[in-house]
Amino acid sequence: METATNQQARPLCERLPPLILGTATFNTQYVADPLQMPYRRIVSRALELGVTAFDTSPYYGPSEVLLGDALAAAQEAAGVPRESYCIITKAGRLAPRVFDYSPAHIRSSVRRSLERLRTPYLDLVYLHDVEFVSPREVLDAVAELRRIPQVRAVGISGFPVLALCDLAETVLRETGTPLDAVLSYGHFTVQNCSLARSEVMGVVDNNGSSRSPVRRLRAAGVDVVLNASMLNMGLLTSTGIPPDPEAASGGSPLAKWHPSPPALRVACKTLADKAAAAGERLEAVAIRWSLYEWARVGALAGVGIQLPSSLQGATTTKTVGGSVMGVTSVEELEETVCEWEGVLEALDSPNGAALPSGSGDRIRRTVRLVREVLWPALGKWQDYSWASPEPGFVNERAVQRSSI
């Protein structure tokens, strides 16, 4: 088995798997009672299916505790060694309007995460939702994370892709060392693929300010860019999100906190109807499209993850864009992994040749459905991003400190 020292010396793109289980769903923002979720079974089944990385955060309510419990149970029941999987967490965000990027808090947050996750080290730690604090605070927090020996790789996460690009460039310029990873969410979906629309459409310009966001991240030295929230935090589902939060009492917790405007929720519900008319569930279309296109585009842009691949009888090194999936049941997990296996099969198909399982045809139909039906139906809501932070946002932790 590879030693911890040798493993840590390898670049992140050689250590992470390309499909990661996100556990933001182990939280009251997505389910009424996370303790009633089959979280242990989800994690153990993920390991059985070869999903060997897990993404969490202190901000996700009980997520770190539940994930730590599930991984400990898997170790005890099946003898799963710690070196066989990756744990990714975050630091800096405490509550919707509370952020603390101070070095003291970053150290404290990492210590707490190590305890909750029952692990001696963390494979990757992101600074959580970096757009809510100043660039100086991000730089200081990056420096602190790099000083912590239990943290093997450092990255940033956030919603607005241009803010992620600006900060990645700032970190490289000010510290001389690039970020290991950037986690982008909600910006490579059927509704909004502005992270890499040029690459999706086959129009790539690497010159000056016109470079696409993913190309800017690569130019800033970022090793891996991961795509999360393929369903845009629940927008791209058959049930959708009710446009009126007050009318959603007793329903999904998403309706009350999701930052999307009502008209966007209505537009996405229209997509569900369009997909159903084509004999598809919107969830399946959205996941399949994002998995396939980001696997292709992430590799094309040079921010993918390396994995061994058997192609025509020979073992080669293959690079694919990495994705983070969020599930609330074993069935959802298995469905997503099945879609991912179809993506890998289609990518391995030489010159788009037909595959016995029909994976290539299914993906081609999906790409055509998205381009010819779903995108036109979105109209002005295609590539729409809500403001983050919202106008007038004030970090309550900063206010608390100024009043002392």
C-alpha positions, 0 to 999 in steps of 0.5 A: 500500500502507498505510504501517507508521505508518498500519497501526499507528495502526489498532485491532487489530480492523482489522489482524488477520485472523479466522483465524490459524495457530497453530504450537504444533504445530511442537513436540515436544509434538505431533509426534515430530520437528517438523523432519520436518513440512512446515512450509514448505508449511503456511505457504506454503499458508496464505498462498495460502489467505488465512490471513495471521497466525501465532501462536507462542512461544519456549516452543514449542520450535523453533516460532519458528525454523521459522516464521521460516524458512518465512516467509522462504522464502515471501518469497523464493519468492513475493515476499510482503511483510512488511506483508501478514501478521501475526506474533504471539508471546509472552514470559515462559514458558521451560519448564513450571515456569519463568517470567520476567516481569522487564523485562530478560527481556521485552526479551531475549525480544522481541529473540530473537523478532525474530531467530528470526522474521526480522522488524523488528517484531511485530504482537502480543506476549502475556505467556504463561500469566499465571496462573503469576505475580503480578499485579504481575509482569504489570503490570510486563511489560505496561509493558515491552512497551509501551515496546518500539517493535518491539511494535505491540500487547500482550496476555495469554494463559492458561487460566483465564478468570476469571484473564484477566478479573481481570488485564485489569481490573487492567491497565485500572485500574492503567495507564489503558490497556486490553490490545489482545488476550486469547488464551483457549484450551480454554474455547470448545470443544465440551467447555468453552465457559465463556468465553461459555456465556451468549451461546451459549445466548442468555442474556446478563446484563450486570449486576454479577458475573454478567457472562459472562467475555467480557463482562467482558473487553470491559468492561475495554476489550480490543479483541480476544479470540481463541479457541484450541485448538478441539480442546482440545489434542487431546482432541476427536479421533477417536483421543483421548488414552489415559487411561493415559500409561504405556500410550501409549509410542510413541504421541502425545506428548500422552498424557504431558503433557496436563493432563486427568484420565483420566476426562475423556479417556474422556468425550471418546473417547465423544464421538468414538463419538457423532459417528461414529454420526452420520456425522461425525468429532469433529474436524470437528464440534469445529472447525465448532462452535467456528469458527461459534459464536465467529464469532457470539458474539465479534462479539455481545460486541464483541471480534471482528475486522472484515473486508470482506464482500459481502452481497447485492451490497453491500460492508459491514464485517462483524465476526466472532470470531477463532480460532486453528487448529493443524495438523500437515499441509497437509490439516488446514489445508485442511480447517479453511479450508474449514470457515471459508469455510462459516462465513462463508457461513452467517453471510452467509445472510440469516435462515438461508436455505438456501445452494447449498453446504449450509453453513447446513444443515451448521452447523445439524446440527452445532449440534443434534448438539452440544446434543442428543447431545454435551453430554448425553454429557459429563455432569459433564465439560461445562465442566470445567477442570483447575487451572492452575497445579496445586496446589503449583506453584512457579516455579523461576526465582523459587526460583533467584533467591531462592537467589542 
